[in-house]
Amino acid sequence: MEIGQMNFKVMSILDAGETTKYGHPTPTQVNVKAVEGKSILISGHDLKDSVQPAGADRRDWRERLYPR
């Protein structure tokens, strides 16, 4: 029972942090048609980690995602 209570507390803290930073999620229409080119799918809980890797500028970030 204690583990379940701790899990609930941790999830509440994570939710508060994410909704403070990004707002409450709402249903949104997106384009689901295939398009030519490269893409990356990032789920909500990975968004902050993916936006700007530590110490990287935009050019470095693109080079890491799309190495030549």
C-alpha positions, 0 to 999 in steps of 0.5 A: 500500500505504501508503494502505491501511495508513493507512486501517486505522490511522485506522479502528482509531482511530475504532473504539476511540473509538466503542467506548470511548464507546458500547460494542461494537455488538450486534444489537438488535430495533427496532420497524419499524412506521410510526407517525404523526409526525416522526422522524429516523434517525441512523446510529451514526457520526453519533450523537455529533454529533446528541446535543447540538449545541455550545452548544445546550440541549434546547429549542434542539435541538428547535427546530432539528430541528422548526422551526415 
